[in-house]
Amino acid sequence: MLVGFAAAASIPTEEIAHDTTLVAKAPATVTKLTAAELSSLAPYTQFARAAYCASSKITNWGCGAACNAIPGFQPTLTGGDGNGVQLFFVGYWPQQNSVVVAHQGTDPTQFLSVLTDIDAIQDPLDSKLFPGVPSGVAVHGGFADAQADTAAAILAETKRLISAKGATTVTLIGHSLGGAIAELDALFMKLNLPSSIHIKAVTFGTPRVGNPAFAQFFDSQVPDFERINNESDPIPIVPGRGLGFSHPHGEIHIVSPDNAVACSGDDNADDAQCTIKTVPTIFNGNILDHLGPYQGIYIGTIFCT
C-alpha cells in the first residue's frame, strides 16, 4: 500500500525551518512519568508486539511471550497478509472491558526511506470514512490507503463486540506504520461510534500522520492518546514539519531505561528531553531504537516468540 512512493530524498534536517504559519502556543512543559505510569504501558506494548505475529498464532492467542503477558484476551478477528495489507487483529480484553484493535508495522529501514521522501503526498481524509471531518484536514496518502484497506471489516467487528460484550472502550494500538494506522483508526472510531464509547489509542514509534489541521482536529476528538517514542528513534521526526506534517498531542519520550517524560503540546520542539531536540535530524537518530526496548520490551517480527 506504500508501494509507488519515490526513493528516499537526501534531506539533511528533520525540517528546513519552523512553519511560521502555525498558531503560537503556550510554553511547552514536560512531566516525568512515575514507575507505576511506565509499568502501566506494558500491556499495550505487548499488544503492539503481538500484532507482528502470524494470524495462525493470534487466533488461539498462542503467540508466545506477548500473548502470555495478557492472559484472558479473546481474539475474534484476524486479517492482513503482512505484505499488501499489514497484519491486524481485533478482540475483547475483559480486564479493561475494551475492544482492542492492533496493527502490524513494517521494516524500519524501508519505512524511513518512504518517510523522508520529499514528495510525500498529503490527501484529504475521505469524508465517507471520516464523517464531519473539516475541510483542510489532510494526511499522508499511503497511511490513509492502509487504514482504508481494513476500516470496514474492523468497524463491523468492533460494533459486534460492543453489542455482544457490552464493551465501553475501544483501544487502538500499533507500532511504526501500524501506529500511523492506529492513529487514523482512533479518529475513525470516534466519528463512527456512539459518543458513549470511550476511544483510547496507544502507539509506538509513530511517524507524523497529517498536517497541523489534522493534529488539531485529532486533539479535539481523541484526548486519550499516548504516542511513545524510544530514545533516539528517528521515525517520529518524519515526515518533516517542513513538508507540512505535524504530530498531535500525547508524546511520551523514553529518554533512557526507567526514565520517561510526557511532553506537552503538539510536536514539542522546545524541551531538551522531548524527541525533536533529542533527534534534531535523521542523522542523529538510531534506527535500532525504533525496535525498542520499550521498558524492556522489543517490538518487531523477530520478537514474536
VOFIFI-650750 format. One record per residue (C-alpha): residue in three letters; chain; x, y, z; residue number from 0. Coordinates in steps of 0.5 Angstrom, whole numbers, plus 500, padded with zeros to 3 digits. Layout:
BEGIN
<site residu="ALA" chaine="A" X="X" Y="Y" Z="Z" num="NUM"/>
...
END
This chain:
BEGIN
<site residu="MET" chaine="A" X="500" Y="500" Z="500" num="0"/>
<site residu="LEU" chaine="A" X="506" Y="504" Z="501" num="1"/>
<site residu="VAL" chaine="A" X="509" Y="502" Z="494" num="2"/>
<site residu="GLY" chaine="A" X="510" Y="507" Z="489" num="3"/>
<site residu="PHE" chaine="A" X="513" Y="513" Z="493" num="4"/>
<site residu="ALA" chaine="A" X="519" Y="515" Z="490" num="5"/>
<site residu="ALA" chaine="A" X="526" Y="513" Z="493" num="6"/>
<site residu="ALA" chaine="A" X="529" Y="517" Z="499" num="7"/>
<site residu="ALA" chaine="A" X="531" Y="524" Z="498" num="8"/>
<site residu="SER" chaine="A" X="537" Y="527" Z="502" num="9"/>
<site residu="ILE" chaine="A" X="534" Y="531" Z="507" num="10"/>
<site residu="PRO" chaine="A" X="540" Y="534" Z="512" num="11"/>
<site residu="THR" chaine="A" X="535" Y="536" Z="517" num="12"/>
<site residu="GLU" chaine="A" X="528" Y="534" Z="520" num="13"/>
<site residu="GLU" chaine="A" X="525" Y="540" Z="517" num="14"/>
<site residu="ILE" chaine="A" X="528" Y="546" Z="513" num="15"/>
<site residu="ALA" chaine="A" X="525" Y="551" Z="518" num="16"/>
<site residu="HIS" chaine="A" X="520" Y="552" Z="523" num="17"/>
<site residu="ASP" chaine="A" X="513" Y="553" Z="520" num="18"/>
<site residu="THR" chaine="A" X="511" Y="561" Z="522" num="19"/>
<site residu="THR" chaine="A" X="504" Y="560" Z="520" num="20"/>
<site residu="LEU" chaine="A" X="503" Y="556" Z="526" num="21"/>
<site residu="VAL" chaine="A" X="499" Y="559" Z="532" num="22"/>
<site residu="ALA" chaine="A" X="503" Y="561" Z="537" num="23"/>
<site residu="LYS" chaine="A" X="503" Y="556" Z="543" num="24"/>
<site residu="ALA" chaine="A" X="504" Y="557" Z="551" num="25"/>
<site residu="PRO" chaine="A" X="511" Y="555" Z="553" num="26"/>
<site residu="ALA" chaine="A" X="512" Y="547" Z="553" num="27"/>
<site residu="THR" chaine="A" X="513" Y="543" Z="559" num="28"/>
<site residu="VAL" chaine="A" X="515" Y="536" Z="561" num="29"/>
<site residu="THR" chaine="A" X="513" Y="532" Z="567" num="30"/>
<site residu="LYS" chaine="A" X="517" Y="526" Z="569" num="31"/>
<site residu="LEU" chaine="A" X="513" Y="519" Z="569" num="32"/>
<site residu="THR" chaine="A" X="513" Y="515" Z="575" num="33"/>
<site residu="ALA" chaine="A" X="515" Y="508" Z="576" num="34"/>
<site residu="ALA" chaine="A" X="508" Y="506" Z="576" num="35"/>
<site residu="GLU" chaine="A" X="506" Y="510" Z="570" num="36"/>
<site residu="LEU" chaine="A" X="511" Y="507" Z="566" num="37"/>
<site residu="SER" chaine="A" X="509" Y="500" Z="568" num="38"/>
<site residu="SER" chaine="A" X="502" Y="501" Z="566" num="39"/>
<site residu="LEU" chaine="A" X="504" Y="502" Z="559" num="40"/>
<site residu="ALA" chaine="A" X="507" Y="495" Z="559" num="41"/>
<site residu="PRO" chaine="A" X="500" Y="491" Z="556" num="42"/>
<site residu="TYR" chaine="A" X="500" Y="496" Z="551" num="43"/>
<site residu="THR" chaine="A" X="507" Y="495" Z="549" num="44"/>
<site residu="GLN" chaine="A" X="505" Y="487" Z="549" num="45"/>
<site residu="PHE" chaine="A" X="499" Y="488" Z="544" num="46"/>
<site residu="ALA" chaine="A" X="504" Y="492" Z="539" num="47"/>
<site residu="ARG" chaine="A" X="509" Y="486" Z="539" num="48"/>
<site residu="ALA" chaine="A" X="503" Y="481" Z="538" num="49"/>
<site residu="ALA" chaine="A" X="501" Y="485" Z="532" num="50"/>
<site residu="TYR" chaine="A" X="507" Y="483" Z="528" num="51"/>
<site residu="CYS" chaine="A" X="506" Y="475" Z="530" num="52"/>
<site residu="ALA" chaine="A" X="502" Y="471" Z="524" num="53"/>
<site residu="SER" chaine="A" X="495" Y="470" Z="525" num="54"/>
<site residu="SER" chaine="A" X="495" Y="463" Z="526" num="55"/>
<site residu="LYS" chaine="A" X="499" Y="465" Z="533" num="56"/>
<site residu="ILE" chaine="A" X="494" Y="470" Z="534" num="57"/>
<site residu="THR" chaine="A" X="487" Y="466" Z="533" num="58"/>
<site residu="ASN" chaine="A" X="488" Y="462" Z="539" num="59"/>
<site residu="TRP" chaine="A" X="492" Y="467" Z="543" num="60"/>
<site residu="GLY" chaine="A" X="498" Y="463" Z="543" num="61"/>
<site residu="CYS" chaine="A" X="504" Y="468" Z="540" num="62"/>
<site residu="GLY" chaine="A" X="509" Y="467" Z="546" num="63"/>
<site residu="ALA" chaine="A" X="511" Y="472" Z="551" num="64"/>
<site residu="ALA" chaine="A" X="507" Y="477" Z="548" num="65"/>
<site residu="CYS" chaine="A" X="500" Y="473" Z="549" num="66"/>
<site residu="ASN" chaine="A" X="503" Y="470" Z="555" num="67"/>
<site residu="ALA" chaine="A" X="503" Y="477" Z="558" num="68"/>
<site residu="ILE" chaine="A" X="496" Y="479" Z="557" num="69"/>
<site residu="PRO" chaine="A" X="492" Y="473" Z="559" num="70"/>
<site residu="GLY" chaine="A" X="485" Y="472" Z="558" num="71"/>
<site residu="PHE" chaine="A" X="485" Y="477" Z="552" num="72"/>
<site residu="GLN" chaine="A" X="480" Y="474" Z="547" num="73"/>
<site residu="PRO" chaine="A" X="482" Y="475" Z="539" num="74"/>
<site residu="THR" chaine="A" X="476" Y="475" Z="535" num="75"/>
<site residu="LEU" chaine="A" X="478" Y="477" Z="528" num="76"/>
<site residu="THR" chaine="A" X="485" Y="477" Z="525" num="77"/>
<site residu="GLY" chaine="A" X="487" Y="480" Z="518" num="78"/>
<site residu="GLY" chaine="A" X="492" Y="482" Z="513" num="79"/>
<site residu="ASP" chaine="A" X="498" Y="479" Z="510" num="80"/>
<site residu="GLY" chaine="A" X="504" Y="482" Z="512" num="81"/>
<site residu="ASN" chaine="A" X="505" Y="485" Z="505" num="82"/>
<site residu="GLY" chaine="A" X="500" Y="488" Z="501" num="83"/>
<site residu="VAL" chaine="A" X="496" Y="489" Z="508" num="84"/>
<site residu="GLN" chaine="A" X="499" Y="490" Z="515" num="85"/>
<site residu="LEU" chaine="A" X="497" Y="484" Z="519" num="86"/>
<site residu="PHE" chaine="A" X="492" Y="486" Z="525" num="87"/>
<site residu="PHE" chaine="A" X="487" Y="483" Z="530" num="88"/>
<site residu="VAL" chaine="A" X="481" Y="485" Z="534" num="89"/>
<site residu="GLY" chaine="A" X="479" Y="482" Z="540" num="90"/>
<site residu="TYR" chaine="A" X="476" Y="483" Z="547" num="91"/>
<site residu="TRP" chaine="A" X="480" Y="485" Z="553" num="92"/>
<site residu="PRO" chaine="A" X="476" Y="483" Z="559" num="93"/>
<site residu="GLN" chaine="A" X="481" Y="486" Z="564" num="94"/>
<site residu="GLN" chaine="A" X="479" Y="493" Z="561" num="95"/>
<site residu="ASN" chaine="A" X="472" Y="492" Z="558" num="96"/>
<site residu="SER" chaine="A" X="475" Y="494" Z="552" num="97"/>
<site residu="VAL" chaine="A" X="475" Y="492" Z="545" num="98"/>
<site residu="VAL" chaine="A" X="483" Y="492" Z="542" num="99"/>
<site residu="VAL" chaine="A" X="485" Y="493" Z="535" num="100"/>
<site residu="ALA" chaine="A" X="492" Y="492" Z="534" num="101"/>
<site residu="HIS" chaine="A" X="496" Y="493" Z="527" num="102"/>
<site residu="GLN" chaine="A" X="503" Y="491" Z="525" num="103"/>
<site residu="GLY" chaine="A" X="508" Y="496" Z="523" num="104"/>
<site residu="THR" chaine="A" X="514" Y="495" Z="518" num="105"/>
<site residu="ASP" chaine="A" X="521" Y="494" Z="517" num="106"/>
<site residu="PRO" chaine="A" X="524" Y="501" Z="520" num="107"/>
<site residu="THR" chaine="A" X="530" Y="502" Z="515" num="108"/>
<site residu="GLN" chaine="A" X="525" Y="501" Z="509" num="109"/>
<site residu="PHE" chaine="A" X="520" Y="506" Z="513" num="110"/>
<site residu="LEU" chaine="A" X="525" Y="511" Z="514" num="111"/>
<site residu="SER" chaine="A" X="526" Y="512" Z="506" num="112"/>
<site residu="VAL" chaine="A" X="519" Y="512" Z="505" num="113"/>
<site residu="LEU" chaine="A" X="518" Y="518" Z="510" num="114"/>
<site residu="THR" chaine="A" X="524" Y="522" Z="508" num="115"/>
<site residu="ASP" chaine="A" X="521" Y="522" Z="501" num="116"/>
<site residu="ILE" chaine="A" X="521" Y="530" Z="500" num="117"/>
<site residu="ASP" chaine="A" X="515" Y="528" Z="495" num="118"/>
<site residu="ALA" chaine="A" X="511" Y="525" Z="501" num="119"/>
<site residu="ILE" chaine="A" X="504" Y="527" Z="499" num="120"/>
<site residu="GLN" chaine="A" X="498" Y="529" Z="503" num="121"/>
<site residu="ASP" chaine="A" X="491" Y="527" Z="501" num="122"/>
<site residu="PRO" chaine="A" X="484" Y="530" Z="505" num="123"/>
<site residu="LEU" chaine="A" X="481" Y="525" Z="509" num="124"/>
<site residu="ASP" chaine="A" X="475" Y="521" Z="506" num="125"/>
<site residu="SER" chaine="A" X="469" Y="524" Z="509" num="126"/>
<site residu="LYS" chaine="A" X="465" Y="518" Z="508" num="127"/>
<site residu="LEU" chaine="A" X="470" Y="514" Z="513" num="128"/>
<site residu="PHE" chaine="A" X="471" Y="520" Z="517" num="129"/>
<site residu="PRO" chaine="A" X="464" Y="524" Z="517" num="130"/>
<site residu="GLY" chaine="A" X="464" Y="531" Z="519" num="131"/>
<site residu="VAL" chaine="A" X="472" Y="532" Z="518" num="132"/>
<site residu="PRO" chaine="A" X="473" Y="539" Z="517" num="133"/>
<site residu="SER" chaine="A" X="476" Y="542" Z="510" num="134"/>
<site residu="GLY" chaine="A" X="483" Y="543" Z="510" num="135"/>
<site residu="VAL" chaine="A" X="485" Y="536" Z="514" num="136"/>
<site residu="ALA" chaine="A" X="490" Y="532" Z="510" num="137"/>
<site residu="VAL" chaine="A" X="494" Y="526" Z="512" num="138"/>
<site residu="HIS" chaine="A" X="500" Y="522" Z="509" num="139"/>
<site residu="GLY" chaine="A" X="496" Y="519" Z="503" num="140"/>
<site residu="GLY" chaine="A" X="500" Y="512" Z="504" num="141"/>
<site residu="PHE" chaine="A" X="497" Y="512" Z="511" num="142"/>
<site residu="ALA" chaine="A" X="490" Y="514" Z="509" num="143"/>
<site residu="ASP" chaine="A" X="490" Y="508" Z="504" num="144"/>
<site residu="ALA" chaine="A" X="493" Y="503" Z="509" num="145"/>
<site residu="GLN" chaine="A" X="488" Y="505" Z="514" num="146"/>
<site residu="ALA" chaine="A" X="482" Y="505" Z="509" num="147"/>
<site residu="ASP" chaine="A" X="484" Y="498" Z="507" num="148"/>
<site residu="THR" chaine="A" X="482" Y="495" Z="513" num="149"/>
<site residu="ALA" chaine="A" X="477" Y="500" Z="516" num="150"/>
<site residu="ALA" chaine="A" X="470" Y="497" Z="514" num="151"/>
<site residu="ALA" chaine="A" X="472" Y="490" Z="517" num="152"/>
<site residu="ILE" chaine="A" X="475" Y="493" Z="523" num="153"/>
<site residu="LEU" chaine="A" X="469" Y="497" Z="525" num="154"/>
<site residu="ALA" chaine="A" X="464" Y="492" Z="524" num="155"/>
<site residu="GLU" chaine="A" X="467" Y="487" Z="528" num="156"/>
<site residu="THR" chaine="A" X="468" Y="493" Z="534" num="157"/>
<site residu="LYS" chaine="A" X="461" Y="494" Z="533" num="158"/>
<site residu="ARG" chaine="A" X="459" Y="487" Z="534" num="159"/>
<site residu="LEU" chaine="A" X="464" Y="486" Z="540" num="160"/>
<site residu="ILE" chaine="A" X="461" Y="492" Z="543" num="161"/>
<site residu="SER" chaine="A" X="454" Y="489" Z="543" num="162"/>
<site residu="ALA" chaine="A" X="456" Y="482" Z="545" num="163"/>
<site residu="LYS" chaine="A" X="461" Y="484" Z="551" num="164"/>
<site residu="GLY" chaine="A" X="458" Y="491" Z="553" num="165"/>
<site residu="ALA" chaine="A" X="465" Y="494" Z="552" num="166"/>
<site residu="THR" chaine="A" X="465" Y="501" Z="554" num="167"/>
<site residu="THR" chaine="A" X="472" Y="503" Z="551" num="168"/>
<site residu="VAL" chaine="A" X="476" Y="502" Z="544" num="169"/>
<site residu="THR" chaine="A" X="483" Y="501" Z="544" num="170"/>
<site residu="LEU" chaine="A" X="487" Y="502" Z="538" num="171"/>
<site residu="ILE" chaine="A" X="495" Y="500" Z="538" num="172"/>
<site residu="GLY" chaine="A" X="500" Y="500" Z="533" num="173"/>
<site residu="HIS" chaine="A" X="508" Y="501" Z="532" num="174"/>
<site residu="SER" chaine="A" X="511" Y="504" Z="527" num="175"/>
<site residu="LEU" chaine="A" X="507" Y="504" Z="520" num="176"/>
<site residu="GLY" chaine="A" X="502" Y="500" Z="525" num="177"/>
<site residu="GLY" chaine="A" X="502" Y="506" Z="530" num="178"/>
<site residu="ALA" chaine="A" X="500" Y="511" Z="524" num="179"/>
<site residu="ILE" chaine="A" X="494" Y="506" Z="522" num="180"/>
<site residu="ALA" chaine="A" X="492" Y="506" Z="529" num="181"/>
<site residu="GLU" chaine="A" X="492" Y="514" Z="530" num="182"/>
<site residu="LEU" chaine="A" X="488" Y="514" Z="524" num="183"/>
<site residu="ASP" chaine="A" X="483" Y="509" Z="527" num="184"/>
<site residu="ALA" chaine="A" X="482" Y="512" Z="533" num="185"/>
<site residu="LEU" chaine="A" X="479" Y="518" Z="530" num="186"/>
<site residu="PHE" chaine="A" X="475" Y="514" Z="525" num="187"/>
<site residu="MET" chaine="A" X="472" Y="510" Z="531" num="188"/>
<site residu="LYS" chaine="A" X="471" Y="517" Z="535" num="189"/>
<site residu="LEU" chaine="A" X="467" Y="519" Z="529" num="190"/>
<site residu="ASN" chaine="A" X="463" Y="513" Z="527" num="191"/>
<site residu="LEU" chaine="A" X="461" Y="510" Z="534" num="192"/>
<site residu="PRO" chaine="A" X="457" Y="513" Z="539" num="193"/>
<site residu="SER" chaine="A" X="459" Y="518" Z="544" num="194"/>
<site residu="SER" chaine="A" X="458" Y="514" Z="550" num="195"/>
<site residu="ILE" chaine="A" X="464" Y="509" Z="547" num="196"/>
<site residu="HIS" chaine="A" X="471" Y="512" Z="550" num="197"/>
<site residu="ILE" chaine="A" X="477" Y="512" Z="545" num="198"/>
<site residu="LYS" chaine="A" X="484" Y="511" Z="547" num="199"/>
<site residu="ALA" chaine="A" X="490" Y="510" Z="543" num="200"/>
<site residu="VAL" chaine="A" X="497" Y="508" Z="545" num="201"/>
<site residu="THR" chaine="A" X="502" Y="508" Z="539" num="202"/>
<site residu="PHE" chaine="A" X="510" Y="507" Z="539" num="203"/>
<site residu="GLY" chaine="A" X="515" Y="510" Z="534" num="204"/>
<site residu="THR" chaine="A" X="510" Y="513" Z="530" num="205"/>
<site residu="PRO" chaine="A" X="511" Y="518" Z="524" num="206"/>
<site residu="ARG" chaine="A" X="508" Y="524" Z="523" num="207"/>
<site residu="VAL" chaine="A" X="501" Y="522" Z="520" num="208"/>
<site residu="GLY" chaine="A" X="498" Y="529" Z="518" num="209"/>
<site residu="ASN" chaine="A" X="498" Y="537" Z="517" num="210"/>
<site residu="PRO" chaine="A" X="497" Y="541" Z="523" num="211"/>
<site residu="ALA" chaine="A" X="490" Y="542" Z="522" num="212"/>
<site residu="PHE" chaine="A" X="489" Y="534" Z="522" num="213"/>
<site residu="ALA" chaine="A" X="493" Y="535" Z="529" num="214"/>
<site residu="GLN" chaine="A" X="489" Y="540" Z="532" num="215"/>
<site residu="PHE" chaine="A" X="482" Y="536" Z="530" num="216"/>
<site residu="PHE" chaine="A" X="485" Y="530" Z="533" num="217"/>
<site residu="ASP" chaine="A" X="487" Y="533" Z="539" num="218"/>
<site residu="SER" chaine="A" X="480" Y="535" Z="540" num="219"/>
<site residu="GLN" chaine="A" X="477" Y="529" Z="538" num="220"/>
<site residu="VAL" chaine="A" X="482" Y="524" Z="542" num="221"/>
<site residu="PRO" chaine="A" X="484" Y="527" Z="548" num="222"/>
<site residu="ASP" chaine="A" X="486" Y="520" Z="551" num="223"/>
<site residu="PHE" chaine="A" X="492" Y="519" Z="546" num="224"/>
<site residu="GLU" chaine="A" X="499" Y="517" Z="548" num="225"/>
<site residu="ARG" chaine="A" X="505" Y="516" Z="543" num="226"/>
<site residu="ILE" chaine="A" X="511" Y="513" Z="546" num="227"/>
<site residu="ASN" chaine="A" X="518" Y="515" Z="543" num="228"/>
<site residu="ASN" chaine="A" X="524" Y="511" Z="545" num="229"/>
<site residu="GLU" chaine="A" X="531" Y="515" Z="546" num="230"/>
<site residu="SER" chaine="A" X="534" Y="517" Z="539" num="231"/>
<site residu="ASP" chaine="A" X="529" Y="513" Z="534" num="232"/>
<site residu="PRO" chaine="A" X="529" Y="518" Z="528" num="233"/>
<site residu="ILE" chaine="A" X="522" Y="515" Z="526" num="234"/>
<site residu="PRO" chaine="A" X="518" Y="520" Z="530" num="235"/>
<site residu="ILE" chaine="A" X="521" Y="526" Z="527" num="236"/>
<site residu="VAL" chaine="A" X="519" Y="524" Z="520" num="237"/>
<site residu="PRO" chaine="A" X="516" Y="526" Z="515" num="238"/>
<site residu="GLY" chaine="A" X="519" Y="533" Z="517" num="239"/>
<site residu="ARG" chaine="A" X="515" Y="539" Z="519" num="240"/>
<site residu="GLY" chaine="A" X="518" Y="543" Z="513" num="241"/>
<site residu="LEU" chaine="A" X="514" Y="538" Z="509" num="242"/>
<site residu="GLY" chaine="A" X="507" Y="541" Z="512" num="243"/>
<site residu="PHE" chaine="A" X="507" Y="535" Z="518" num="244"/>
<site residu="SER" chaine="A" X="505" Y="535" Z="525" num="245"/>
<site residu="HIS" chaine="A" X="504" Y="531" Z="531" num="246"/>
<site residu="PRO" chaine="A" X="498" Y="531" Z="535" num="247"/>
<site residu="HIS" chaine="A" X="499" Y="531" Z="543" num="248"/>
<site residu="GLY" chaine="A" X="501" Y="525" Z="547" num="249"/>
<site residu="GLU" chaine="A" X="508" Y="525" Z="547" num="250"/>
<site residu="ILE" chaine="A" X="512" Y="520" Z="552" num="251"/>
<site residu="HIS" chaine="A" X="519" Y="520" Z="551" num="252"/>
<site residu="ILE" chaine="A" X="523" Y="514" Z="554" num="253"/>
<site residu="VAL" chaine="A" X="530" Y="518" Z="555" num="254"/>
<site residu="SER" chaine="A" X="533" Y="512" Z="558" num="255"/>
<site residu="PRO" chaine="A" X="531" Y="506" Z="561" num="256"/>
<site residu="ASP" chaine="A" X="526" Y="507" Z="567" num="257"/>
<site residu="ASN" chaine="A" X="527" Y="515" Z="565" num="258"/>
<site residu="ALA" chaine="A" X="521" Y="518" Z="561" num="259"/>
<site residu="VAL" chaine="A" X="517" Y="524" Z="560" num="260"/>
<site residu="ALA" chaine="A" X="511" Y="527" Z="558" num="261"/>
<site residu="CYS" chaine="A" X="512" Y="532" Z="553" num="262"/>
<site residu="SER" chaine="A" X="506" Y="538" Z="553" num="263"/>
<site residu="GLY" chaine="A" X="503" Y="540" Z="546" num="264"/>
<site residu="ASP" chaine="A" X="503" Y="538" Z="539" num="265"/>
<site residu="ASP" chaine="A" X="510" Y="537" Z="537" num="266"/>
<site residu="ASN" chaine="A" X="514" Y="539" Z="543" num="267"/>
<site residu="ALA" chaine="A" X="520" Y="543" Z="540" num="268"/>
<site residu="ASP" chaine="A" X="522" Y="547" Z="546" num="269"/>
<site residu="ASP" chaine="A" X="524" Y="542" Z="551" num="270"/>
<site residu="ALA" chaine="A" X="531" Y="538" Z="551" num="271"/>
<site residu="GLN" chaine="A" X="528" Y="532" Z="554" num="272"/>
<site residu="CYS" chaine="A" X="523" Y="531" Z="548" num="273"/>
<site residu="THR" chaine="A" X="524" Y="528" Z="541" num="274"/>
<site residu="ILE" chaine="A" X="525" Y="533" Z="537" num="275"/>
<site residu="LYS" chaine="A" X="531" Y="536" Z="541" num="276"/>
<site residu="THR" chaine="A" X="534" Y="529" Z="542" num="277"/>
<site residu="VAL" chaine="A" X="534" Y="527" Z="535" num="278"/>
<site residu="PRO" chaine="A" X="534" Y="534" Z="531" num="279"/>
<site residu="THR" chaine="A" X="536" Y="530" Z="524" num="280"/>
<site residu="ILE" chaine="A" X="535" Y="523" Z="522" num="281"/>
<site residu="PHE" chaine="A" X="543" Y="523" Z="522" num="282"/>
<site residu="ASN" chaine="A" X="543" Y="524" Z="530" num="283"/>
<site residu="GLY" chaine="A" X="538" Y="518" Z="530" num="284"/>
<site residu="ASN" chaine="A" X="539" Y="511" Z="532" num="285"/>
<site residu="ILE" chaine="A" X="534" Y="506" Z="528" num="286"/>
<site residu="LEU" chaine="A" X="535" Y="501" Z="532" num="287"/>
<site residu="ASP" chaine="A" X="532" Y="505" Z="538" num="288"/>
<site residu="HIS" chaine="A" X="525" Y="504" Z="534" num="289"/>
<site residu="LEU" chaine="A" X="525" Y="497" Z="536" num="290"/>
<site residu="GLY" chaine="A" X="526" Y="498" Z="543" num="291"/>
<site residu="PRO" chaine="A" X="527" Y="497" Z="548" num="292"/>
<site residu="TYR" chaine="A" X="520" Y="500" Z="551" num="293"/>
<site residu="GLN" chaine="A" X="521" Y="499" Z="558" num="294"/>
<site residu="GLY" chaine="A" X="525" Y="492" Z="557" num="295"/>
<site residu="ILE" chaine="A" X="520" Y="490" Z="551" num="296"/>
<site residu="TYR" chaine="A" X="522" Y="490" Z="544" num="297"/>
<site residu="ILE" chaine="A" X="517" Y="490" Z="538" num="298"/>
<site residu="GLY" chaine="A" X="518" Y="487" Z="531" num="299"/>
<site residu="THR" chaine="A" X="517" Y="481" Z="527" num="300"/>
<site residu="ILE" chaine="A" X="524" Y="478" Z="530" num="301"/>
<site residu="PHE" chaine="A" X="521" Y="479" Z="537" num="302"/>
<site residu="CYS" chaine="A" X="515" Y="475" Z="536" num="303"/>
<site residu="THR" chaine="A" X="517" Y="469" Z="540" num="304"/>
END
